[in-house]
Amino acid sequence: MTLSKDQIKATKSEFADNLALANLSIKEVANELNTSEKKIERVLNLKQRSLNDGWILRNYLLKKVMELEKVPVPFTALVGDYHEYWFLDGKQIDSGILSKGDY
């Protein structure tokens, strides 16, 4: 899936806004998702190779924001049922486990 420049800008902003709403640091997210801070930063900046990782982080942040009884910032490009997208692995996304390595 290729995002336009506007979608990239919006998605990065939506990730940042939800991270702030969840009141979490990159280090805390990395620890909870059993990965490195470098990888979380790559996902937040849409530099990660695995498209599934973006959806995993999206779902994680939305859940954390809602656990605080706040309203998450909706994602405008990462929308719909990811199980329906042929280029995504719905089972991996459901597992909440990011791909191995930092890239």
Helices and strands as residue ranges (DSSP letters): H 5-21, H 26-32, H 37-44, H 51-67, G 82-84, H 90-95
